[in-house]
Amino acid sequence: MSINTGKTSHLKRIFSLPTVFLIANFCAGAAAQNALNTAPAAISTKVRPAVRTDTLRAHVEFLADDLLEGRGAGTRGHALAAAYVAAQFKQLGLKPAGDANSYLQSVPLLEATVVLPGSAAKFVRDGNTTTFEDRVDFLPGADYSAPTSTLSAPLAFVGFGISAPELGHDDFANVEVRDRVAVVLAGAPAKFPHHQRAFYSWNGEKNSALIKRGAIGIITIDTPQEAARTPWNKRVAMSWQPQMRWLNDEGQPADAHLELKQRFRFKSEAAAKFFENAERTLDQVFETAAAGEAQGFQLPGNITLSATTGLRRTESMNVLGVLEGSDPALKRQVIVVTAHLDHLGRGAAVNGDAIYNGAHDNASGIAVLLEIARALTLAEARPQRSLLFAAVTAEEKGLLGSDYLANHFTLERHTMVANLNIDMPLLLAATQDLIAFGAEHSSLGPIARRVIREQGYRLSADREPQEVRFIRSDQFSFVRLGIPALNLISGSHARSRKVDAVALQKEFREEHYHQPSDDLSLPMNYDAAAGLVAVNTAILLEIANAPTAPFFYREDFFHQKFGKKP
């Protein structure tokens, strides 16, 4: 059945697919050759003259075209995008770093699609039964272990589901969750320092804490603050998306937390039923949560949760190319440069458009990565450490491609020492400032601050720490292995007084983020993209040529959780 996208691919309208690839490769190759003839002989901290905005535009316009159908992980469109990036790597002279001496690393995946008509939730207390309605009252999570499953158990409320002894907070102190379904508030206390708030908001940490204590299921409830950030109707609208996990060598889904037999999310108005005749009402629970106090107590009654899940094994590709370092010893140390190639693919139509192109998220990031790679291949002196350029898959499914790469590193006898990630850098306007997620955690910070200043920018703090972006993109896959990481995006102070960068970013996040409208019709400032290429390239050269490898600060929170000793 065809889907009306509301758009017509300008590539599809004119050319056949083989012709498209020939033209795309010819144009990129011509641009690279032209740049080779005009670029400065060396790239130090002044790389802007070597950066070509026309090349950046060409990459974005190809990758975000309707022809690629939104580049969903495991789809034909993503395979086309991977072939395109592999061709660029080959033209640049990067060495293949994928499977079987190719540029492609296959990531085995288990796709799980929730079948809403086959899902149900029923609550029984004192002989009275409440039956909830899917999408109106709840959204089920995928079950990676079986196509159909049902769980009946008593309930226990565990606050935010956090045990943080270093902060004096333990939601589990006064409640038993073994063999119960845990009812958990989304997020973390607002009074937590924002790095700790980021970590303890992470579902992986919450699920692990529950499994450690014997819980067999989880129901998540949004606090009023979380509901304002992501309204229920928006969650319902995005519930069509399949979920995924990568498969380990035994064919089992990694980080699937299978001990939690059911994982549901309830709308707060429906979840209030659980708290009737309990120690506190849900409104009182929200008040306690807003104060940042730990809380946990038993809930009277039993819940029955049923889910139907469509399971399918598939694969998607990471694209890997390496620029080998020049120093005989240091070249064994590798800086991994990542940007996610995937977006959401085809999905629920919005205003007749069913292709989620992901122009800003993250065709722009891939374009920046490719231009960084080109700039570094033009450097007069090759970097001393090696650089692995990785266009990773399935970021939108939970950082899966980067996590698979981090745990299945393809360069034998090499060690990863740093990650620089490019994800949705918000190239809506040229800005005076940049934000560097991760700069405060490691020795990468002073390098970033110095280079940003030398390139004519200033470094700004994260304006929205509550969004916990440091753990929401591919750099976190490397941080979890104790590898220092950076992720740079545009700041909020436009270079032109006529432009309100904050308003542009707010409009994008509220109206276009993860929507079909994130396409080529949106403005893209390629001068801002060129500036980001220049800064990232200079940072990479500093890291690659430094006498010592980067390290986490010893007292840093993420070092304490994941890090290695410097």
N, C-alpha and C positions, 0 to 999 in steps of 0.2 A: 504494500500500500504506500503510495507516495505521500509525503508530508509537505504541505504548503509552507514554505519558509518565509514568505513575504519579501524575499530578496532574490536577486539573480546574480550568480557569480559572474564577474566580468571575465574571469579566465575561462569558465565553462562555456560562456556565450560565444567565445571566439575560437578557442583552440581545443584540440583533442588532448587527452591526458599526456601521452608521450611528448607532444609538442610543448605542453606546459613545462614539463621538466627540462626539456632542451633549452627553452627560453630562459627559465629561471636560472639554470646553471650557467648559461652563456652570459646573462646579465651580471650575475654575481662574479663570474670570472673576469669579465671585462672591467667591472668596478675595482676588483682586487688588483688587476694589472695596472689600471690607471693610478690607483693609490700607490702601487709599488714605484711608479715613475715619479710621483710627486711628493711622497711622504718624506719627512726628515730622516736622516741616516740613523738616528738613534732616538729611542724613547726613554726619557728619564722622568722628571716630574712635569715636563711640558709635552703632552701627547696630543693636545687638541688639534694641531694642524694635520695629524695623521688620520683623524676620524672623519668618515664620510657620511653625511646625513642621507645621501641618496641610497647608499647601501643599506643603512638602517631601515629606511622606508620600504625598500624592495623586499627585505625579509618579512617585515610586518604585513605588508599587503599580500604576500603569498600565504603566509601561515594563518592569517585571519580571514582568508577568503572562504566563501561558502563551499567551495570545492572540497575543502578538508573537513567539512561537516562538524566543526567544533572540536576536532582532535581528541575525542573521548578515548581514554585508555582502553586498549584492546580492540579498537575499531579500525576500519579501513582508513579513515581520515587520519588517525594517529600514525598508522603505518606509512602513509604518504609523507607526513611531516617528518618522521624519523628518517626516511630515505632522503629527503631534502637536506636535513641537517648533516647526515652522513656524507652527502656529496660536497657540502661546504667544507667539512673537515678535510676531506680528501684534497680539495683544491688548495686549501691552506697549507698542506703538507704535514698535517698532524698524523701521528702514527696511530693505526687502529689499536684500540684497547678493549675491544669487546670479545665476544665468543669466537673461537676458531679463527683468530687473526682478522676479524671483521671489526666494523665500528659499532656493531649492535650487541648489546647484552640482553638476552631474553629474561624477562621477569615473569615467572609462573604465578598465575593469579587464580583465586577462587572468587567468582562474582556471585553475590547474594542479593536477590531482588525480593523485597517484601511484597507478598500478595495480600493487599489490604482486606478484600472480602473474606479471606481465610483467617483473619486475626480477630481475637476477641479478648475481652477483659470483664471479669465478674467478681464482685466483692460481696462477701457474706459476713454479717455481724448480728448476733442475737437472733438468728433465724430469718433475718431480713436480707433480701438479695438486691443488689444494685448492678444493673447491666450497663456497661459503658459503650459508647458508639465510637468506632474508629474514625479518625480524622477530626471529629468534633471534640472528643474527650481525650484521645490518646493516639500516639503513633508508635507502632511496634518497631523494635530493632531486628536486624537480620539474625537468624540462627545459622551459624556456619557448620553445625554438626549434623543437621537433619532437615529434610524438607518440611516436616510437620512436627510440632512439639507442643506440649502442654505442661504447665507447672502450677501446682497448687501448694500454697504455704502461708504461714502467718507472716505478719509484717513487723518491721522494726524501723523506727525513724532514727537516722544517724546524722542529722544536721547537714553540713557540707561533705560529710564522709572523709574528714581530714584528721590525720594524726601528725601533728607538727610539734614534737617536743621542744625544738629549739625556739619556738614561738609561744610555748606554754598553752598549746591548743590541742585538745583531744576529744573529738566528737564521740569516740567509742568508749569513753571512760565508764559510763554508767548504763550501758545497754549491751545486750547479747544479740548478735546477729547470726550466729551459727544456725544453719538450716532454715533461714528466713529470707524473705525478699526485703532488701534494704531500700528504704525510701530516702532519697538523697536530694539536697538542693544543688542546683547547678552553680558553678563558679566557686569562689572562695571569699572569705571575709574582706571587705573593702579596706580594713585597717592593716592588713598584711602589707609589708613592703612589696613593691610591684613585681620583683623577680620571684619571690616566694608565692605571691598570688598567681603568677603565671604557671609555676610548676604544680601547685596544688589544685589548680583549676583543670589540669590536664586529665582527661578521662582515663588514660592509661594508668596514672598514679592512683586515681580513685578506685578503679576496678581491681588493681593489685591489692590495695588495702582491704577491700571487701573480701576478696578471695582468701587472703591471709587469715581472715577472721571467720571464715566458714560460710559466708553468705552464698546463696544459691540463685539469686536473681537481683535485679536492680530496677527501681522506678525512679526516674529523674523528674524533678519539678523545677520549673524556672522561677526564680525570685522575681519580684516586680522589676528590679533593675535589669535582669537578663531578658525578661519579656519585653521591656522597652527597647532593648538592643536588637532582639530578634523576635518580632511579634509572632503569635501562633499561626496566623494565616500565611506568613512567609514560610514557616517550617512546613506547613501542609503543602504549600505550593512546590516546595523542593523535595517532597517525600518520594517523588518518582525516581530519584537517582538510585541506581544500584550501588551497593556497598561492596568493598573488596578487601581481601587480605592476600599477601604474598604467601606462597607455599614453600615450606622448608623441604629438606632432602627426604623426609619421610612422607611428604605429601600432605602435611598438616598445615592449617592456616596459622601463620605467626601472629602473636599478640592478639589472638581472637578471644582470649579469656573465656574459654569454653566452660569453665566451672560455673559461670553465671548463665544459667539455663535460659533465662529470658531477660531482655533489656528493653524496657518500655519508657517512653516519655509521656507524662500526663500534663494536660492543661491544669493550671492551678485551681480553677473553679471546680473541676471534677475531682481533683485530688483532695480538696477540702473535706470530702466525704470520709476519708481515712482518719481524719483528726477529730471527728465528732466523738464525744465521750472519752477522748484521750486526755493526756496530761495537759496539753495545750491545744488551742485551735490553730489552724494554719496561719491566720492573721497574727496571732501571738508569736508563732514560730518565725514569721517574717520579721517581726520587730526585734526578736532576739538575734536573728541573723544579721540585721542591719547594724546592731551594736557590736557584732563580731564575736559574740560569746559562743562557746562550745555548747552543744545540746544533743541529747539522744534519749529516747524512751521507747517502750513497746507501744504498738498500736493494736487495739482490740480488733479482731476479725481476721478473716482469711481472704486471700486474693487468688483467683485462677486466671492465668495468662496463657493464651494460645496464639501461636504464630505459624504462618505458612510462608515458606521461603523457596524461591526458585534458585537452584544452585547450578552454576556452570563454570567449568574450568576453562581458562583462556590464558593468553599471554600478551604482554606488551613490551616494548623495547626501550631500554635506556640507550642513548647514543654517546659513545665514549671515544675521545681522541686525545692523545697525549703529546705535549711539547716537551721533549726530553731535555733535562737540565744539562748545563755544560761542565759542571764540577764533578769529577769522578766519584767523589764521596757524597756530596750533597744531593746529587741527582736521584739518589735512592729515597730522598724525602720528597713527598708529593703534596702540593697544594691542590685541592679539589675545587674547581669552579663550577657551580651548579646553577641551572635555571630549569624550571619544569616546563616540559613541552606540551603536556596534556591540558585540556580544559574539560568541559562537561559534555561535549558531543551534542547529539540530538536529544530533545526532551519535550516537556510540556510547552505547547505554543503560547506565546504572549503576543497579543495583537497580531496574530497570524504568523508569527515568526517562531520556528521551532529549532533553529540552529543557534547554539550558544558558542559564538565564535571565539571569545576570549582574546580580543585584540590587546587590551591592556593587561589581561590576566591569562596567559603570560607570553603572547607573541612578542610583546615589547621586550620582555626579559631575555628571550632567546635571541632576539636581534642584537641586544647589547652584548650578550655572551659571545656571539659570533664575531662581532666587531672588536671585542677585546682580544679574542684569539687572533684575528687578523693583525691587529696592532702589534701584538707581541711577536708574531712571526716576522714582522718587518724590523724589529729591533736589531741594531747593529751588533750588540752583544747578547747572546742567548742567556736567559736567566740561569742562575746556578742550580737552583732546585727545579724539579720537574713540575709541570702543571697538567693536571687531568681536567679536560673540559667535558662536562657531563650534562647533556640535555635529558633530564630524568622524567620518567613517566609516573602517572597515578599519584601525583601530589594531591590532587583534588579528592582522592579516596583515603587520604590519611598519611601522606608523605611516604608512600609505599616504594616508589622507585628509588628514592635516595636512601631509604632504610635498607632496601635490598642491596644496593651498591655498597653501602657502608659495611654491611655484614658479609658481602661476597666481593671483596676488593679484587680487581682483575689483574693488578700489576704485582707479580710475584717478586719477593725480596725487596719490596718497596714499603714505605710507611707513610700513612697520611698524617700530616702535621698541621693542616689548617684547612678551613673551608670558607670560601667566599660565595655567597648565594645572591642571585638576582631574581626577585619575585615581585611582580606588579609594582614597578618603581614609581607609578603615578606620574607619568610624563605628560601632564595636562598643561603645564606652564613652566617656563624657565624660572628657576628659583635662585635666591641668594644663598640658600642653606640646604643642607642635607641632614638626614637622620641616619645614624649608624647603629642598628640593632646589634647588640653584643659587644660594643666597644668598651664598656665598663668592666667586662668580665675577664679580660685577658690582655696580654702584651700587644695584641693587635690594636688596642685602643690608641696608644700614643702614635703609632704609625698612621692610623686613619686620621687622627686629629691634625697631624702635621701635613699630610698630603692634601687634605680638604682645604686647609688654609692656603697652602702653596698654589692650589688650583683656583683660588679666588672665591671660595665658598666659606661659610661658617658652619660649624657643627651645632645643631639644635637638639634639644632633648625630645623624647617621644611625647607628643601632645596628648596621646590617648593610651596611657599604660594599662588601663582596664581592658583593652583589647587583646592583651597578652600575645602580641604578634611574634615575639621571639620564639615561642614554642609552636607557632602555627605555620611555619614554613620549613623548607627542606634543611636549613641549617641545623634544626633540632635533631635530625637523624645523626649528625656528626657530634654534636654536643653530648648526646647520650653515650657516646663512646669516648668521651673525654677529649675531644678535638676542638680547639678554639675556632670560633666562627664569627663572621660578619655578614650583615645584610644591609645595604644602603638603599634608601629611597629618597625621593624629593622632599624637601621641607615645605614650610607653609608661607614663606615670604617671597612673593613674586618679584622678579627683577623690574617688571613694569608696574608703575603705580596704577595703571588702568586695569590691572588684573587682580582679582581676589582669589588667590590660590586656595585658601581655606574653603571658600564657597564652592569652588570647582571640585575639590576633593570630597566635600560633603555630598554634593550632588551625585558624584560618581558612586560613592558607597551606598547611598540611599536608593538610587534609581537604576544603576547600571551594573553594579557588582553582582556577578553570577546570574546575569540576565541576558537574553538574546541581544539586547541593545548594546552590549559591550562588543561593538563591531567596528568596521572601518568608517562608519558614519560619525563616530566620535572624534573630537580633535586629538591629535597626537603631536606633541612638541618635539621635533627631532633635534633641535638645538639642545634641549634639556637632555635628550638621550645621548647626544655626543659628549656633553659634559660629564654624564655619568660614566660613559666609557673611559674618558680620560682619567677620572678619579680612580676608578677601579683598576685600570691598567697600571697606574703609578703605584697604587697600594700593593698590587701583586708583585711588581718589580722590587719594591722595598722588602716584602716578605721573602721573596725568592733569593735575594742577594744578602740577606742579613746573616751575620756570623752565627747566630743561634736560632733554633726553631721557636715558633710561638709557644706560649704556655698560659694556662689559666693562673690567675692570682690565687695564691695558696688559701686565702680566707674567703674567696668568692663562694657564693651559695652553690652555683652550678658545679664548681670544682669539688665542693664537699659531697655533692650528690653523685657526680659522674667522673670527676677529673682524675688526671694522672699527676704525679708529683713533678714539678718543673726541674 
